[in-house]
């Protein structure tokens, strides 16, 4: 079965599930959407609002704002309220690093949250770990316990989610079993996607980021194949042109 276009130069649209982000739809037959990210301090409400407006007026259809801790996540309310007061309804995306509590706050406020499966639960200690199958399964149960509350909050509030793997921040656990490989990137995201599906939550977008374009292309192709073989369907893909570091 052909899962994707082999050529890097011949375009064929991949049919995916539809995902709603606020009043914006992606996937399916909807247009490819343009998203950008602010560079301001999220605690500086005025600067973040002003930069968000400039992004929107330049053509951004979604704007991502970093929320590395609970205080930034909580301040997303002030940012969103001021944007709405000024008449801007463009969906906002909270970018979460390391802090499940921040994600759970943000998911109640903005239209979409992004989590990195490499650091949402697992902490990187740069250790080589050996797991038995039973120990590995126990770690998956631990991820399920920590990630499921966010999934349920997103489902309750109609919030979309991006499960975004970064090549530079794969967990020690994934590295120990799959190595620093595209397959490790894919499995890192699939672990979280399986949990979301088990909760009947499907407002999910996925991304595979790598500073090496060849690694990125291979990871996306493996992801498509894995979703098709395991679920018989695909979720929309986010293509990010950024450095793929530890965030």
N, C-alpha and C positions, 0 to 999 in steps of 0.2 A: 504494500500500500504506500502511496506517495503522501507524505505528511507535510512537505514544504517544498518550495522551489529550489532546485539545486543551484541554479545560477544566481550569482550575486548581482546581476544586472537586469534580470527579467522579473518584472513585478507581477505577482498574482495575489489577490486578496485572500487572506485566511479567514474563514468563517468562524467566529467565536461567539460565546455567550454575550448578551448585552448586559452592561453594567450602568446603573444610574448614579451620578454624582451630583447631588442637588438637583437642578433642573437640566443638567447636561447628561447626554447619553453617549457612551462609547461602546466599541465592539459592534458585532453584527454588521449591518450595512451603514452604520453611522460614520461620519467623516473622521479622519484622523485628527486628534485634538492636539493643540499646542499648550504645553505647560512650562512654566519657568519657576524660579525660586528667588526669594528675597535674600539680600545679603546684610540686612540690618540686624541690630540687636532686637530680638523679639520683645524685650521689656521696654523698648522705646516705641510706644504705641504710635506716636505721630509719624516718626520716620518710616515705620513699617507700613502704615496706611498709605503714606505718600508714595513710597516706592511701589507698593502693590497697585495703586491707581495708574502709575506710569506704565507698569507692565501690562495692565489690562488695556490701556489705551494704545499700546504698541501691538496688541493682538493676542495676548495670552488669554487662554480660555480656562485655565486653572492656575492657581498660584500656590506654591508650596512655601511654608514657613517653618523654620526649625523650632522644635519644642523639646530641648534636651532634658528639661526637668519639670517638676510639677508647677513651678511658678510661671514658666513660659507657657505651659499648656493652659493654665488658668487665664493668662493675659490674652489668649486668643479670643476670648469673649469680648474684651474691650476693642480689639482690632476689628473683629467681625461686626460688632455693633456700629462702630464709626463708619465702616465701609457701607453698611446698609443705610445708615443715616444720610450718607452722601449719594445714595442711589445705585451703588454697585452690588450686584448679586452674584458675581463670579464665584464659583466654588473655591473654597480654601482647603488646602491639604496640610496636615500637621506631620512634620518629619520627626520621627521618634528614634532616639538612640539609647539603648541600654535600660530604659526606665519604663516598665509596664504600667506603673501608676500614672505616669504622664500620658501614656497612650489612652488609658481608660478615662482620664479627664477630657482630653482632646476629642475623643470619639463622641462625646456628648455635646460638643460645640460646633466643630467644623464638619464639612461634608465628606472628608476622606482622611484617613490616616495611613501613613507609610511606616511599616515595621521592617527591621532587618532581622531575618531569622538567625543570622550568625551571632547576634549579640542581644537578642530580646530576652533570652533566658540564660543561655550559656555565657560564661565569662571566659575570655581568652587569656590563658596563662602561658601560652607558648610551650605547652607540654605535649609530649607524645604519649598518648594513653592507649592502653589495650583493653578492649571490652569483649566480654563473652556476649553471646546473643542475648542471654537473659539480662545482663547488665545494660546492654544497648536498649533493649525494650523498656527497661525501667527508666532510662533517661527520656525516652519518648513519652512515657506516662507523666514524667515530671514536666515536660514541655506542655503536654495537654492540660495539666492542672493549672499552669500559669497563663497559658494563652487563651483558654476557653472563656474566661470572664470577658476579655476584650471582644471576642467573637460575638458573645451574647449581647454586649452593649451595642456593638455596631448593628446587629440585627434589629434590636429594639428601636434604635434611633434612626434607622435608615441610612447609616453611614457606610460608605464604601471603604475598601482597604486595598493598599498595595503591599504585597509580600515581595520585598525587594532584596534579592541576594547581591552582595558585593564580593567579588573575587578576593579582595584584600582583607575581608573580615570573616572568612569561614571559621567556624568554631573548631576548637581542638578536637572535639569529638568527631566532627565530619572529616577533618583532615586525617585523623587517625585511621578511619575506615576507607575513605575514598581518595585521600591525597589531595593535592592542590590542583584539582582537575575540574573540567566542565561538569562531569557527572556529580562531583561533590557539590557544585553550585546548584544543580538541579535538585538533588535530593534534599538539600537544605530547605529549599522552597516547598518541595512536595510534602515534607513532613508537616508543615504548617497548613498547606492547602488541604491535606487529608483531614486534619482536625476541623477546619472550617466546614468542609463538606459534611462531616459527621454531625455537625450542628445545623444542617440545612441552611447554611449561609453561603451565598454565591456571588455577592457583590464584591468580587475580587479581581484585581489586576496583578500581573506578575512582571517582574523585571530581573534580568541577569546582567549585571554591570561588571565590566572588566576594562582595565586600561589597555589591554591587548585586544584589538578588534577581532582577531582570529579566535581567541578564546571566547569572546562574547558571542560571535556568530555560532560557534559550535554549541555553546551552552543553550542558546535559544532553540536551536534545532533539536537538541536532546530533550529539552523541556516540552516542545510540541509533541515529539514522539511519545514521551512518557505520559502526557495527559491523554493523548488519543488512545494509547493502548490500555491505560488504566481506567479512564473515565468515559471514553468514547466521545469526548468533546474537549474544547479548549476554552480558556479564559483569555480576555484581552491582554495584550502585551504593552508594556511601557518601555520605550527606547530612550535611555538617558545618555546624553553625551557629556559625561563628567569623569573626573578622576575617581576610580573605584578604590577607596582606601578603607579605613577601619570603621567608617560610619554607616 
